[in-house]
Amino acid sequence: MNAIHFIQEYIRHPRTVGAIMPSSRSLAKQMVNPIPFEKITCIVEYGPGTGVFTEEIVQNKRKDTIFLAIEANETFYKMLKKKYGHIENMYIIHGSAENIGDYLKQYDIEKVDYIVSGLPFTSLPGTISTQILKKTATLLRSEGKFITFQYSKVKRSFFKSFFNTIQYERVYRNVPPAYVFVCND
């Protein structure tokens, strides 16, 4: 998908797309950098959009690692399904991260090692953000981590209400520059 199509999706769905440009490869690499791919058995991605983070995950995950990608935008979902639908142990779901518990039950998964998120928490309604993060915190394994990015640190204290430890790093090679948050208990 080129930048013009991405911008069109942003104009149609600004609350759920959350960015006017796809994330950079530098941001994608920083998002997956904390993940010990050789050790994990299950990873989830909220809001993969055009698949910039998805591609990094697919390139690094083991074949037997289960990977669920949950995308609410129908255009992005169809694009992801076409590109990644053939990959073993990868499930592309057209739905909302709010329903993560239901999706995990469908695949007999109790706990998740890592959750990577491209969701725009700044533009999502607070009740939805709270619901997603509450479920996220309870579904992560004890050593699991939630990794997300935002364009400012304004949501840091909000994330802190769900996770004891939050580390963040600025990624300048992205338009606009972004913060990657790594959250765990």
C-alpha positions as CSV (number, residue, x, y, z in Angstrom):
1,M,0.0,0.0,0.0
2,N,1.4,3.3,-0.9
3,A,1.4,6.5,1.1
4,I,-1.6,8.0,-0.8
5,H,-3.8,4.9,0.1
6,F,-2.7,5.1,3.7
7,I,-3.6,8.8,3.9
8,Q,-7.0,7.9,2.4
9,E,-7.6,5.4,5.2
10,Y,-6.5,7.9,7.8
11,I,-9.0,10.4,6.4
12,R,-11.8,7.8,6.4
13,H,-11.0,6.5,9.9
14,P,-8.8,8.9,11.8
15,R,-9.7,7.5,15.3
16,T,-8.6,4.0,14.4
17,V,-5.8,4.5,11.9
18,G,-4.2,7.1,14.1
19,A,-1.3,8.2,11.8
20,I,-1.0,9.8,8.4
21,M,2.0,7.8,7.3
22,P,2.9,4.1,7.8
23,S,5.6,3.5,10.5
24,S,9.2,3.5,9.5
25,R,11.4,0.4,9.3
26,S,13.5,2.0,12.1
27,L,10.5,2.2,14.4
28,A,9.5,-1.4,13.4
29,K,13.0,-2.7,14.4
30,Q,12.9,-0.9,17.7
31,M,9.4,-2.3,18.4
32,V,10.6,-5.9,18.0
33,N,14.1,-5.5,19.4
34,P,13.1,-6.5,23.0
35,I,11.5,-9.8,21.9
36,P,13.5,-13.0,22.4
37,F,12.0,-14.7,19.4
38,E,13.9,-18.0,20.0
39,K,12.2,-18.4,23.4
40,I,8.6,-17.3,22.8
41,T,5.6,-19.5,21.9
42,C,2.9,-16.9,21.3
43,I,2.9,-13.2,20.1
44,V,-0.1,-10.9,19.4
45,E,-0.1,-7.7,17.4
46,Y,-2.9,-5.1,17.9
47,G,-3.5,-2.9,15.0
48,P,-1.0,-4.1,12.4
49,G,-2.2,-1.6,9.8
50,T,-0.2,-2.1,6.7
51,G,2.1,-4.6,8.3
52,V,5.3,-2.8,9.0
53,F,5.7,-4.4,12.5
54,T,4.1,-7.6,11.2
55,E,6.9,-8.0,8.6
56,E,9.6,-7.8,11.3
57,I,7.7,-10.3,13.5
58,V,7.3,-12.7,10.6
59,Q,10.9,-12.4,9.6
60,N,12.1,-13.2,13.2
61,K,9.5,-15.6,14.7
62,R,10.1,-19.4,14.8
63,K,7.7,-21.5,12.6
64,D,6.1,-23.0,15.6
65,T,5.4,-19.7,17.3
66,I,1.7,-18.7,17.2
67,F,1.2,-15.2,15.9
68,L,-2.2,-13.5,16.1
69,A,-2.6,-10.1,14.2
70,I,-5.8,-8.3,15.1
71,E,-6.8,-5.5,12.7
72,A,-10.1,-3.5,12.8
73,N,-9.8,-1.7,9.5
74,E,-11.2,-3.8,6.7
75,T,-9.0,-2.5,4.0
76,F,-5.8,-3.2,6.1
77,Y,-7.2,-6.6,7.2
78,K,-7.7,-7.7,3.6
79,M,-4.3,-6.5,2.6
80,L,-2.7,-8.4,5.5
81,K,-4.7,-11.5,4.8
82,K,-3.6,-11.5,1.2
83,K,0.1,-11.0,2.1
84,Y,0.4,-13.2,5.2
85,G,-2.6,-15.6,5.1
86,H,-0.4,-18.5,4.0
87,I,2.1,-18.3,6.9
88,E,2.0,-21.3,9.3
89,N,0.7,-20.6,12.8
90,M,-0.2,-17.0,11.8
91,Y,-3.9,-16.0,12.3
92,I,-5.1,-12.6,10.9
93,I,-8.3,-11.5,12.6
94,H,-10.7,-8.8,11.5
95,G,-11.7,-7.4,14.8
96,S,-10.9,-5.3,17.8
97,A,-8.2,-5.7,20.4
98,E,-11.0,-5.3,23.0
99,N,-11.9,-8.9,22.2
100,I,-8.5,-10.4,22.7
101,G,-9.7,-12.8,25.3
102,D,-12.3,-14.3,22.9
103,Y,-9.7,-14.6,20.1
104,L,-7.2,-16.4,22.3
105,K,-10.0,-18.8,23.4
106,Q,-10.7,-19.6,19.8
107,Y,-7.1,-20.9,19.4
108,D,-6.9,-22.5,22.9
109,I,-4.3,-20.0,24.1
110,E,-4.3,-19.0,27.8
111,K,-1.4,-16.7,28.0
112,V,0.7,-14.6,25.6
113,D,4.5,-14.0,25.7
114,Y,4.5,-10.6,24.0
115,I,1.9,-8.1,22.7
116,V,3.0,-5.5,20.1
117,S,0.6,-2.6,19.5
118,G,0.2,-0.1,16.8
119,L,-3.0,1.3,18.4
120,P,-3.4,5.0,18.7
121,F,-4.2,5.2,22.4
122,T,-4.2,9.0,22.3
123,S,-7.2,9.1,19.9
124,L,-9.1,6.0,21.2
125,P,-11.8,6.6,23.7
126,G,-10.6,6.2,27.3
127,T,-13.0,3.3,28.1
128,I,-11.8,1.3,25.1
129,S,-8.1,1.9,25.9
130,T,-8.7,0.9,29.6
131,Q,-10.5,-2.3,28.5
132,I,-7.7,-3.2,26.1
133,L,-4.9,-2.6,28.6
134,K,-6.7,-4.4,31.5
135,K,-7.1,-7.5,29.4
136,T,-3.6,-7.2,28.0
137,A,-2.1,-7.0,31.5
138,T,-4.0,-10.2,32.6
139,L,-3.2,-12.2,29.5
140,L,0.6,-11.7,29.5
141,R,2.7,-14.4,31.0
142,S,4.7,-13.4,34.1
143,E,7.8,-12.6,31.9
144,G,5.7,-11.2,29.1
145,K,5.8,-7.6,27.8
146,F,3.5,-5.2,26.1
147,I,5.3,-3.1,23.5
148,T,3.6,0.0,22.0
149,F,4.6,3.3,20.4
150,Q,3.1,6.8,20.7
151,Y,4.1,10.1,19.3
152,S,4.4,11.7,22.7
153,K,4.8,10.6,26.4
154,V,1.4,11.9,27.3
155,K,0.0,8.3,27.9
156,R,3.0,7.1,30.0
157,S,1.1,7.6,33.3
158,F,-1.9,5.9,31.8
159,F,0.2,2.8,30.9
160,K,1.7,3.0,34.4
161,S,-1.8,2.3,35.9
162,F,-1.6,-1.2,34.2
163,F,2.1,-2.1,34.3
164,N,4.7,-1.7,37.1
165,T,7.7,-1.2,34.9
166,I,7.8,1.0,31.8
167,Q,10.9,1.8,29.8
168,Y,10.8,4.0,26.8
169,E,13.1,5.1,24.0
170,R,12.7,7.8,21.3
171,V,12.9,6.8,17.7
172,Y,13.8,9.8,15.5
173,R,13.9,8.0,12.2
174,N,10.1,8.0,11.9
175,V,7.6,10.6,10.6
176,P,6.8,12.0,13.1
177,P,9.4,10.8,15.7
178,A,7.9,8.3,18.1
179,Y,8.4,6.8,21.6
180,V,8.6,3.0,22.0
181,F,7.2,1.9,25.4
182,V,8.1,-1.5,26.8
183,C,5.8,-2.4,29.7
184,N,5.7,-5.3,32.1
185,D,5.0,-6.2,35.7
